[in-house]
Amino acid sequence: MHFPVYFQFGPVLAHPHWVFESLAYLLGFRFYLWSRARSGDVLTGAQRMWVVAAAIAGAALGSKLLYWLEDPWLTLRNWNDPFYLMAGKTVVGGLIGGLIAVEWAKRRLGIFRRTGDLFALPLAAGIAIGRVGCFLSGLGDETYGVPTGLPWGVDFGDGMLRHPAQLYEIAWLGPLAYWLHQFAARPHREGDLFKTFMVGYLGFRLLVDFLKPGARLAGLTMIQWACVAMLIYYGRDLPYLFQIKEADL
C-alpha cells in the first residue's frame, strides 16, 4: 500500500483525510439525531442551537491550541507561517475545548442539567471513522507510531515499520462504544454516559501516546498532560463509571 491513499470521484482526486473527516462529521451528526430521537433532549430548540455552536467553536479553538502546544518551540519558530498555524489539530484538544465552551455557554444560559450524554456514542463513532482517514494519510497526518519490530508494523512511506496507532485507536473505540451502549441501557446519573466516554477515550490516549513520537515534558507529551488533567477532573466520578453489572457479562 502506498500512502496517502487517494480516492477518485470522477475528475476529482480526494485526500483520504478530507474524505473520512467529512464522513465522520456526517455520520456522527446522523447518529446524534438518531440518539436524540430515541432518548429525547433536555434542551429547547434555541438552547440547543447555542450549546451546539459553543461546542463547535470551542472544539475548533481547543484542537488548535493543544496542537500548537505539542511542540512549543516549533510553534514559536513558525508563528508567522499561516500554513503551519492552520494545518494541524488534535482530537483531545477539541474534546476539552468543546467541553469548556459548552459549560461556559450553559452557565450564561442558566442551564444546569447535564447535556453531554447524547454526544457520547456519536463522538466514539465519529472519531473511529476519522481515524481511518488518518491511517490512510500516512506520514503527513503525524498520527503514526514509533518504529516497531512487531509483525503488524506498517511502512507509512519512510521505509520504517511503525506502530499503526490509528488502528489501535479504532480497535479501542469499538469496545468503548459497546460499553457506552450497555451503560445507556441501564439506570445511570445524567451526564455519566458522556463522562464514561471521556474517561475511556482520554485514558486510552494517555497510554497509546507512549507509542507515538513527539516532544515530551517530564516523560509525557502535552496531549498526555492534557489527558492527565482531565482524568483528575473526572476522578470523583470514577466510582460510578465502568461498573460491571451481572447483566453485562
VEXFILUM-793649 format. One line per 2 residues: their letters; for each residue x, y, z of N, C-alpha, C. Coordinates in Angstrom, 3 decimals, padded with zeros to 6 digits. Each point is the difference from the previous one (the first is absolute). Example, Ala and Ser with C-alpha at 12.3 -4.5 7.8 and 13.67 -1.06 7.14 Angstrom:
// residues 2
as	013.190 -005.690 007.800 -000.890 001.190 000.000 000.900 001.200 000.000 ~ -000.350 001.050 -000.720 000.820 001.190 000.060 -000.770 001.090 000.730 $
END
This chain:
// residues 249
mh	000.844 -001.197 000.000 -000.844 001.197 000.000 000.877 001.245 000.000 ~ -000.366 000.948 -000.845 000.741 001.255 -000.073 -000.822 001.122 000.644 $
fp	000.646 000.754 000.874 -000.668 001.081 000.718 000.417 001.353 -000.580 ~ -000.927 000.976 000.049 -001.416 -000.111 000.369 -000.815 -000.723 -001.071 $
vy	-001.120 -000.581 000.434 -000.879 -000.735 -000.901 -001.107 000.940 -000.457 ~ 000.120 000.510 -001.209 -000.983 000.957 -000.518 -001.232 -000.724 -000.544 $
fq	-001.112 000.733 -000.050 -001.248 -000.533 -000.531 -000.404 000.814 -001.226 ~ -000.406 -000.727 -001.039 -000.391 000.637 -001.255 -001.516 000.122 -000.067 $
fg	-000.496 001.235 -000.087 -001.430 000.262 -000.185 -000.166 000.739 -001.325 ~ -000.170 -000.772 -001.077 -000.054 000.616 -001.319 001.330 000.678 -000.297 $
pv	-000.021 001.295 -000.330 001.251 000.699 -000.294 000.726 000.488 001.247 ~ -000.604 -000.196 001.181 000.559 000.529 001.247 000.791 -001.083 000.728 $
la	001.228 000.352 000.391 000.843 -000.887 000.798 -000.042 000.518 001.431 ~ -000.607 -000.773 000.900 -000.241 000.469 001.368 000.970 -000.636 000.978 $
hp	000.537 000.822 000.900 000.912 -000.471 001.043 -000.798 -000.822 001.014 ~ 000.560 -001.115 000.493 -000.756 -000.854 000.934 -000.406 000.699 001.292 $
hw	000.821 000.921 000.460 -000.354 000.702 001.237 -001.277 000.807 -000.202 ~ -000.106 000.675 -001.135 -001.194 000.797 -000.286 -001.221 -000.908 -000.141 $
vf	000.177 -001.142 -000.685 -001.123 -000.914 -000.231 -000.551 -000.518 001.316 ~ 000.875 -000.523 000.856 -000.479 -000.644 001.223 -000.337 001.004 001.099 $
es	000.612 001.159 -000.019 -000.416 001.025 000.952 -001.413 000.473 -000.337 ~ -000.285 000.156 -001.289 -001.353 000.379 -000.413 -001.008 -001.075 000.384 $
la	000.359 -001.273 -000.221 -000.879 -001.102 000.390 -000.219 -000.022 001.512 ~ 001.058 000.297 000.748 -000.111 -000.004 001.464 -001.005 001.044 000.463 $
yl	000.081 001.209 -000.560 -000.943 001.047 000.376 -001.420 -000.365 -000.413 ~ -000.143 -000.511 -001.225 -001.332 -000.314 -000.523 -000.652 -001.138 000.787 $
lg	000.711 -001.106 000.148 -000.580 -001.155 000.675 -000.126 000.240 001.501 ~ 000.956 000.744 000.578 -000.102 000.331 001.412 -001.232 000.837 000.283 $
fr	-000.295 000.954 -000.888 -001.187 000.844 000.178 -001.277 -000.819 -000.169 ~ -000.016 -000.902 -000.991 -001.171 -000.855 -000.182 -000.209 -000.908 001.212 $
fy	001.084 -000.486 000.576 -000.078 -000.835 001.192 -000.535 000.819 001.178 ~ 000.422 001.266 000.088 -000.503 000.880 001.057 -001.508 000.203 -000.143 $
lw	-000.466 000.243 -001.221 -001.439 000.187 -000.210 -000.769 -001.263 000.365 ~ 000.542 -001.161 -000.341 -000.629 -001.270 000.349 -000.062 -000.170 001.512 $
sr	001.105 000.321 000.683 000.033 -000.124 001.457 -000.987 000.956 000.652 ~ -000.090 001.202 -000.552 -000.924 000.991 000.574 -001.448 -000.430 -000.197 $
ar	-000.301 -000.598 -001.160 -001.363 -000.462 -000.257 -000.390 -001.130 000.945 ~ 000.971 -000.829 000.362 -000.288 -001.130 000.890 -000.074 000.434 001.462 $
sg	000.886 000.897 000.402 000.135 000.322 001.416 -000.614 001.329 000.406 ~ -000.337 000.840 -000.980 -000.494 001.322 000.338 001.155 000.963 000.260 $
dv	-000.336 001.251 000.280 001.002 001.035 000.192 -000.444 000.885 001.153 ~ 000.950 000.408 000.832 -000.332 000.838 001.158 -000.027 001.480 -000.363 $
lt	000.341 000.344 -001.248 000.090 001.393 -000.406 -001.151 000.403 -000.915 ~ -000.319 001.288 000.015 -000.920 000.556 -000.983 000.753 000.211 -001.311 $
ga	-000.725 000.338 -001.045 000.641 000.210 -001.295 001.045 001.097 000.028 ~ -000.329 001.155 000.615 000.941 001.115 000.060 001.203 -000.351 000.857 $
qr	-000.236 -000.652 001.135 001.108 -000.394 000.864 000.933 -000.969 -000.717 ~ -000.587 -000.956 -000.704 000.803 -000.978 -000.727 000.882 000.689 -001.039 $
mw	-000.545 000.993 -000.699 000.757 000.714 -001.018 001.242 000.662 000.604 ~ -000.167 000.678 001.148 001.123 000.688 000.633 001.020 -000.990 000.553 $
vv	-000.473 -001.084 000.583 000.916 -000.993 000.566 000.805 -000.677 -001.102 ~ -000.649 -000.360 -001.099 000.709 -000.632 -001.113 001.002 000.976 -000.618 $
aa	-000.399 001.273 -000.143 000.914 001.009 -000.536 001.222 000.157 000.903 ~ -000.228 000.003 001.318 001.118 000.102 000.942 000.912 -001.212 -000.110 $
ai	-000.596 -001.198 -000.151 000.792 -001.218 -000.123 000.890 000.040 -001.239 ~ -000.555 000.453 -001.115 000.772 000.059 -001.251 001.147 001.000 000.124 $
ag	-000.313 001.201 000.518 001.028 001.036 000.134 001.074 -000.422 000.995 ~ -000.421 -000.553 001.140 000.964 -000.427 001.007 000.880 -001.128 -000.491 $
aa	-000.593 -000.949 -000.724 000.772 -001.122 -000.533 001.024 000.486 -001.019 ~ -000.392 000.933 -000.861 000.928 000.520 -001.010 001.181 000.704 000.659 $
lg	-000.301 000.843 001.006 001.070 000.734 000.677 000.868 -000.931 000.833 ~ -000.636 -000.901 000.751 000.764 -000.920 000.840 000.900 -000.915 -000.796 $
sk	-000.479 -000.481 -001.138 000.810 -000.902 -000.814 001.243 000.709 -000.532 ~ -000.120 001.289 -000.306 001.144 000.774 -000.475 000.977 000.315 001.121 $
ll	-000.524 000.451 001.147 000.869 000.393 001.111 000.875 -001.160 000.461 ~ -000.600 -001.179 000.167 000.793 -001.136 000.468 000.984 -000.450 -001.069 $
yw	-000.382 000.125 -001.268 000.934 -000.322 -001.081 001.211 000.925 000.049 ~ -000.234 001.291 000.192 001.113 000.947 000.096 000.886 -000.280 001.203 $
le	-000.598 -000.499 001.095 000.766 -000.271 001.212 000.728 -001.340 -000.039 ~ -000.331 -000.843 -000.984 000.677 -001.299 -000.095 001.507 000.183 -000.116 $
dp	000.426 000.966 -000.792 001.430 000.333 -000.128 000.110 001.522 000.027 ~ 000.074 000.602 001.197 -000.024 001.467 000.108 001.115 000.686 -000.782 $
wl	001.196 -000.613 -000.004 001.121 000.630 -000.702 -000.229 000.001 -001.501 ~ -000.563 -001.079 -000.523 -000.317 -000.031 -001.428 -001.076 001.032 -000.329 $
tl	-000.975 000.149 000.877 -001.054 000.992 -000.214 000.573 001.412 000.016 ~ 000.922 000.261 000.925 000.617 001.332 000.069 000.797 000.300 -001.261 $
rn	000.670 -001.018 -000.526 000.775 000.198 -001.232 -000.894 000.241 -001.206 ~ -001.251 -000.453 000.090 -000.912 000.120 -001.145 -001.207 000.881 000.311 $
wn	000.136 000.888 000.984 -001.156 000.794 000.431 -000.533 000.905 -001.114 ~ 000.852 000.332 -000.988 -000.437 000.866 -001.106 -000.274 -000.798 -001.281 $
dp	-000.127 -001.320 000.121 -000.281 -000.855 -001.156 -001.466 -000.439 000.066 ~ -000.893 000.638 -000.768 -001.431 -000.340 000.071 -000.281 -001.464 -000.320 $
fy	000.776 -000.597 -000.915 -000.235 -001.396 -000.365 000.240 -000.909 001.199 ~ 001.089 000.246 000.740 000.291 -000.819 001.178 -001.072 000.204 001.062 $
lm	-000.373 001.241 000.247 -000.953 000.294 001.067 -001.375 -000.596 -000.278 ~ -000.379 -000.104 -001.266 -001.335 -000.488 -000.341 -000.027 -001.488 -000.352 $
ag	001.187 -000.617 -000.150 000.039 -001.354 -000.554 -000.459 -001.070 000.978 ~ 000.450 000.061 001.241 -000.219 -001.126 000.898 -001.086 000.239 001.040 $
kt	-000.452 -001.104 000.597 -000.962 000.061 001.102 000.057 -001.323 000.748 ~ -000.545 -000.009 001.207 000.016 -001.206 000.812 -001.412 -000.324 000.479 $
vv	-000.330 -001.284 000.034 -001.306 -000.437 000.500 -000.137 000.323 001.479 ~ 001.064 -000.269 000.771 -000.057 000.248 001.440 -000.261 001.467 000.279 $
gg	000.705 000.881 -000.693 -000.228 001.430 000.171 -001.407 000.407 -000.383 ~ -000.531 -000.627 -001.066 -001.367 000.301 -000.412 -001.019 -000.405 001.044 $
li	000.190 -001.174 000.600 -000.929 -000.456 001.038 000.036 000.920 001.218 ~ 001.205 000.367 000.427 000.119 000.846 001.188 -000.525 001.405 -000.287 $
gg	000.369 000.556 -001.148 -000.480 001.335 -000.354 -001.503 000.039 -000.151 ~ -000.579 -001.045 -000.621 -001.448 -000.057 -000.141 -000.697 -000.092 001.339 $
li	000.556 -000.791 000.913 -000.587 -000.148 001.337 000.013 001.332 000.746 ~ 001.135 000.686 -000.011 000.105 001.282 000.709 -000.978 001.015 -000.581 $
av	-000.076 000.078 -001.330 -000.887 000.967 -000.641 -001.469 -000.300 000.299 ~ -000.374 -001.275 -000.002 -001.390 -000.369 000.287 -000.361 000.348 001.441 $
ew	000.892 -000.308 000.945 -000.292 000.319 001.397 -000.128 001.509 000.204 ~ 000.827 000.776 -000.688 -000.089 001.461 000.084 -001.331 000.482 -000.570 $
ak	-000.378 -000.546 -001.181 -001.257 000.405 -000.632 -001.193 -000.366 000.876 ~ 000.027 -001.170 000.618 -001.102 -000.435 000.854 -000.152 000.921 001.212 $
rr	001.106 000.429 000.566 -000.076 000.932 001.125 -000.634 001.315 -000.436 ~ 000.386 000.471 -001.172 -000.553 001.262 -000.509 -001.498 -000.131 -000.271 $
lg	-000.422 -001.194 -000.415 -001.407 -000.226 -000.329 -000.826 -000.461 001.202 ~ 000.668 -000.223 001.118 -000.710 -000.469 001.184 -000.440 -001.444 -000.087 $
if	000.763 -000.830 -000.713 -000.303 -001.425 -000.136 000.851 -000.771 000.999 ~ -000.637 -000.754 000.874 000.737 -000.699 001.045 -000.083 -001.526 -000.139 $
rr	-000.689 -000.485 -001.017 -000.066 -001.433 -000.235 001.180 -000.459 -000.849 ~ 000.346 -001.272 000.123 001.070 -000.576 -000.812 -000.518 -000.249 -001.410 $
tg	000.792 000.375 -000.983 -000.489 -000.057 -001.379 000.883 -000.850 -000.925 ~ 001.042 -000.639 000.526 000.966 -000.657 -000.873 -000.309 -001.417 -000.396 $
dl	-000.975 -000.641 000.674 -000.212 -001.429 -000.238 -000.317 -000.330 -001.456 ~ -000.746 000.876 -000.671 -000.371 -000.266 -001.384 001.203 000.020 -000.944 $
fa	001.114 000.578 000.452 001.170 000.131 -000.870 000.986 -001.148 000.172 ~ -000.163 -000.830 001.041 001.010 -001.008 000.308 000.188 -001.006 -001.138 $
lp	-001.067 -000.684 -000.396 000.114 -000.979 -001.078 000.342 000.635 -001.352 ~ -000.625 001.141 -000.384 000.400 000.633 -001.257 001.479 000.390 -000.033 $
la	000.543 000.450 001.138 001.420 000.353 000.037 000.876 -001.231 -000.188 ~ -000.351 -001.101 000.667 000.783 -001.229 -000.154 -000.011 -000.469 -001.454 $
ag	-001.175 000.027 -000.616 -000.105 -000.428 -001.400 000.737 000.955 -000.931 ~ -000.180 001.298 000.219 000.633 000.995 -000.868 001.513 -000.047 000.061 $
ia	000.555 -000.140 001.205 001.459 -000.060 000.133 000.541 -001.247 -000.685 ~ -000.687 -001.137 000.171 000.450 -001.237 -000.645 000.026 000.142 -001.519 $
ig	-001.043 000.590 -000.562 -000.048 000.202 -001.452 001.111 000.952 -000.444 ~ 000.193 001.068 000.740 001.044 000.951 -000.342 001.388 -000.611 000.039 $
rv	000.231 -000.931 000.925 001.314 -000.624 000.115 000.329 -000.880 -001.207 ~ -001.020 -000.488 -000.695 000.274 -000.730 -001.241 000.706 000.942 -000.982 $
gc	-000.495 001.220 -000.113 000.635 000.987 -000.865 001.407 000.342 000.455 ~ 000.200 000.072 001.337 001.344 000.268 000.525 000.966 -001.103 -000.418 $
fl	-000.438 -001.252 000.112 000.846 -001.130 -000.385 000.350 000.050 -001.481 ~ -001.010 000.222 -000.844 000.220 -000.004 -001.450 000.798 001.216 -000.478 $
sg	000.135 001.016 000.865 000.759 001.199 -000.375 001.499 -000.194 000.142 ~ 000.419 -001.011 000.726 001.426 -000.284 000.123 000.734 000.975 000.890 $
lg	001.243 000.312 -000.373 000.861 000.834 000.833 -000.509 001.423 000.148 ~ -000.683 000.501 -000.995 -000.424 001.394 000.028 -000.962 000.318 001.126 $
de	-000.704 -000.996 000.500 -000.986 000.243 001.052 000.633 000.093 001.384 ~ 001.196 -000.558 000.165 000.756 000.060 001.258 -000.733 -000.671 001.167 $
ty	-000.786 -001.038 -000.291 -000.652 -000.773 001.064 000.550 -001.416 000.074 ~ 001.070 -000.284 -000.744 000.621 -001.317 -000.013 000.788 -000.225 001.295 $
gv	000.421 -001.243 000.201 000.757 -000.335 001.189 001.501 -000.029 -000.239 ~ 000.712 -000.340 001.056 001.457 -000.122 -000.080 000.352 -001.310 -000.704 $
pt	001.254 -000.165 -000.440 000.407 -001.241 -000.667 -000.196 -001.221 000.899 ~ -000.326 -001.128 -000.631 -000.232 -001.247 000.719 000.482 -001.185 -000.819 $
gl	000.346 -001.078 000.698 000.368 -001.231 -000.677 -001.133 -000.998 -000.015 ~ -001.168 000.395 000.467 -001.149 -000.896 000.036 -000.495 -000.299 -001.417 $
pw	-000.578 -001.182 -000.206 -000.370 -000.399 -001.372 -001.086 000.862 -000.629 ~ -000.776 000.725 000.791 -001.046 000.842 -000.585 000.450 001.462 -000.184 $
gv	001.288 000.230 000.130 000.509 001.347 -000.275 -000.290 000.411 -001.429 ~ -000.200 001.294 -000.218 -000.381 000.519 -001.319 001.046 001.000 -000.475 $
df	000.408 -000.131 -001.258 000.889 000.973 -000.636 -000.877 001.090 -000.621 ~ 000.001 001.170 000.624 -000.828 001.091 -000.487 000.677 000.812 -001.100 $
gd	001.175 -000.428 -000.431 000.647 000.673 -001.114 001.423 000.425 000.251 ~ 000.506 -000.214 001.212 001.379 000.402 000.295 000.932 -001.195 000.132 $
gm	-000.482 -001.190 -000.384 000.831 -001.186 000.046 000.122 -000.641 001.363 ~ -000.754 000.503 001.003 000.056 -000.542 001.354 -001.351 -000.588 000.376 $
lr	000.025 -001.164 000.652 -001.237 -000.590 000.507 -000.366 000.694 001.309 ~ -001.218 000.529 000.062 -000.433 000.779 001.160 -001.284 -000.581 000.590 $
hp	-000.224 000.298 001.277 -001.270 -000.347 000.623 -001.137 000.724 -000.736 ~ -001.011 -000.736 -000.457 -001.174 000.667 -000.598 -000.916 000.509 001.114 $
aq	000.421 001.080 000.641 -000.718 000.505 001.178 -001.446 000.355 -000.326 ~ -000.251 000.415 -001.248 -001.376 000.327 -000.389 -000.897 -001.236 000.071 $
ly	000.537 -001.156 -000.419 -000.786 -001.233 000.040 -000.215 -000.464 001.434 ~ 000.984 000.227 000.873 -000.179 -000.331 001.409 -001.177 000.792 000.573 $
ei	-000.073 001.268 -000.403 -001.078 000.860 000.511 -001.360 -000.479 -000.500 ~ -000.069 -000.365 -001.267 -001.261 -000.526 -000.548 -000.398 -001.273 000.742 $
aw	000.985 -000.877 000.251 -000.271 -001.257 000.688 -000.500 000.238 001.424 ~ 000.456 001.076 000.644 -000.468 000.313 001.352 -001.390 000.627 -000.018 $
lg	-000.282 000.825 -000.978 -001.277 000.710 -000.035 -001.178 -000.945 -000.208 ~ 000.224 -001.153 -000.640 -001.072 -000.978 -000.163 -000.508 -000.521 001.344 $
pl	000.875 -000.580 000.838 -000.448 -000.445 001.330 -000.526 001.146 000.867 ~ 000.599 001.181 -000.139 -000.488 001.135 000.784 -001.426 000.358 -000.405 $
ay	-000.284 -000.015 -001.299 -001.362 000.286 -000.462 -000.974 -001.057 000.502 ~ 000.436 -001.263 000.006 -000.861 -001.070 000.517 -000.285 000.226 001.480 $
wl	001.027 000.364 000.753 -000.188 000.269 001.424 -000.971 001.158 000.213 ~ 000.130 001.051 -000.791 -000.903 001.144 000.113 -001.440 -000.423 -000.285 $
hq	-000.163 -000.879 -000.994 -001.344 -000.486 -000.329 -000.582 -000.778 001.179 ~ 000.802 -000.843 000.634 -000.458 -000.753 001.166 -000.306 000.940 001.168 $
fa	000.849 000.988 000.186 -000.166 000.969 001.082 -001.295 000.786 -000.178 ~ -000.283 000.395 -001.250 -001.190 000.810 -000.274 -001.281 -000.765 000.273 $
ar	000.056 -001.341 -000.087 -001.205 -000.813 000.134 -000.404 -000.248 001.448 ~ 000.835 000.383 000.926 -000.325 -000.225 001.409 -000.099 001.341 000.725 $
ph	-000.608 000.037 001.164 -000.129 001.270 000.731 001.371 000.602 000.311 ~ 000.135 001.300 -000.239 001.250 000.688 000.285 -000.273 001.478 000.237 $
re	000.938 000.651 000.611 -000.142 001.425 000.262 000.123 000.782 -001.306 ~ -000.746 001.080 -000.085 000.075 000.857 -001.191 001.424 000.524 -000.150 $
gd	000.546 -000.163 -001.184 001.351 000.462 -000.280 001.062 -001.070 000.090 ~ -000.321 -001.145 000.634 001.020 -001.031 000.188 000.382 -000.707 -001.293 $
lf	-000.884 -000.023 -000.988 000.339 -000.628 -001.277 001.133 000.778 -000.687 ~ -000.129 001.319 -000.001 001.048 000.826 -000.614 001.297 -000.090 000.794 $
kt	-000.105 000.003 001.326 001.199 -000.113 000.828 000.697 -001.327 -000.243 ~ -000.774 -001.071 -000.180 000.586 -001.309 -000.274 000.761 000.024 -001.320 $
fm	-000.581 000.634 -001.008 000.710 000.131 -001.275 001.303 000.758 000.182 ~ -000.050 001.137 000.697 001.194 000.829 000.169 001.089 -000.759 000.761 $
vg	-000.365 -000.659 001.090 000.990 -000.743 000.780 000.568 -001.166 -000.822 ~ -000.875 -000.714 -000.708 000.452 -001.129 -000.802 000.920 000.425 -001.132 $
yl	-000.364 001.089 -000.683 000.815 000.440 -001.134 001.304 000.642 000.457 ~ -000.086 000.912 000.974 001.199 000.704 000.447 000.959 -000.941 000.717 $
gf	-000.537 -000.990 000.735 000.866 -000.991 000.623 000.759 -000.803 -001.038 ~ -000.684 -000.373 -001.068 000.662 -000.722 -001.084 001.064 000.864 -000.664 $
rl	-000.323 001.272 -000.267 000.967 000.881 -000.650 001.232 000.214 000.871 ~ -000.195 000.071 001.305 001.143 000.125 000.905 000.962 -001.155 -000.200 $
lv	-000.523 -001.205 -000.195 000.835 -001.186 -000.159 000.569 -000.132 -001.408 ~ -000.856 000.134 -001.011 000.453 -000.272 -001.369 000.985 001.061 -000.487 $
df	-000.065 001.197 000.562 000.914 001.047 -000.458 001.438 -000.236 000.445 ~ 000.230 -000.984 000.887 001.374 -000.411 000.271 000.614 -000.653 -001.231 $
lk	-000.848 -000.477 -000.908 000.481 -000.650 -001.219 000.109 000.976 -001.166 ~ -000.146 001.291 000.278 000.086 001.010 -001.044 001.208 000.900 000.236 $
pg	000.609 000.487 -001.071 001.095 000.953 000.177 -000.544 001.359 000.416 ~ 000.884 000.852 000.507 -000.435 001.337 000.361 000.836 000.586 001.123 $
ar	-000.024 001.323 000.119 000.712 000.681 001.080 -000.640 -000.356 001.331 ~ 000.826 -000.199 001.037 -000.507 -000.440 001.301 000.504 000.909 001.119 $
la	-000.848 000.126 000.987 000.332 000.727 001.217 -000.193 -000.961 001.159 ~ 001.093 -000.293 000.736 -000.040 -000.964 001.097 -000.558 -001.343 -000.462 $
gl	000.352 -000.391 -001.219 -000.363 -001.315 -000.514 -001.326 -000.083 -000.716 ~ -000.788 001.084 -000.003 -001.311 -000.007 -000.625 -000.087 001.096 -001.058 $
tm	-000.764 -000.266 -001.065 -000.293 001.046 -000.973 -001.047 000.943 000.582 ~ -000.205 001.133 -000.642 -001.006 000.949 000.474 -001.403 -000.602 -000.099 $
iq	-000.223 -000.841 -001.006 -001.294 -000.675 -000.090 -000.195 -000.924 001.193 ~ 001.051 -000.720 000.382 -000.114 -000.875 001.163 -000.238 000.789 001.286 $
wa	000.672 001.145 000.141 -000.234 000.846 001.184 -001.439 000.497 000.025 ~ -000.542 000.331 -001.167 -001.405 000.417 -000.063 -000.916 -001.147 000.417 $
cv	000.335 -001.223 -000.420 -000.788 -001.171 000.407 000.068 -000.200 001.506 ~ 001.195 000.146 000.576 000.156 -000.150 001.445 -000.863 001.017 000.737 $
am	000.034 001.251 -000.465 -000.786 001.053 000.652 -001.495 -000.326 -000.024 ~ -000.491 -000.497 -001.141 -001.421 -000.303 -000.104 -000.377 -001.240 000.809 $
li	000.894 -000.973 000.084 -000.282 -001.182 000.809 -000.059 000.360 001.487 ~ 000.837 000.935 000.420 -000.086 000.499 001.374 -001.322 000.734 000.202 $
yy	-000.398 000.792 -000.994 -001.259 000.742 000.063 -001.188 -000.946 000.189 ~ 000.036 -001.140 -000.685 -001.091 -000.970 000.097 000.210 -001.018 001.116 $
gr	001.054 000.157 000.771 000.348 -000.997 001.003 -001.111 -000.310 000.979 ~ -000.729 001.009 000.441 -001.049 -000.240 000.995 -001.176 -000.794 -000.575 $
dl	-000.106 -000.055 -001.324 -001.100 -000.733 -000.637 000.355 -001.455 -000.294 ~ 001.273 -000.360 000.138 000.429 -001.332 -000.400 -000.743 -001.132 000.710 $
py	-000.370 000.135 001.297 -000.740 -001.109 000.629 -001.325 -000.324 -000.685 ~ -000.563 000.951 -000.757 -001.292 -000.219 -000.652 000.149 -000.490 -001.437 $
lf	001.218 000.038 -000.528 000.224 -000.342 -001.396 000.658 -001.373 -000.111 ~ -000.228 -000.675 -001.122 000.609 -001.304 -000.299 -000.335 -001.041 001.065 $
qi	-001.166 000.134 000.616 -000.431 -001.005 000.964 -000.550 -001.207 -000.777 ~ 000.519 -001.188 000.274 -000.443 -001.204 -000.700 -001.211 -000.576 000.735 $
ke	-001.119 -000.037 -000.694 -001.201 -000.624 000.534 -000.091 -001.442 -000.509 ~ -000.699 -000.844 000.741 -000.119 -001.396 -000.408 -000.635 -000.126 -001.377 $
ad	-000.914 000.932 -000.331 -000.684 -000.055 -001.288 000.936 000.313 -001.160 ~ 001.151 000.663 000.276 000.935 000.358 -001.068 000.916 -001.158 -000.375 $
l	000.044 -001.031 000.839 000.956 -001.090 -000.228 -000.580 -001.054 -000.939 $
END
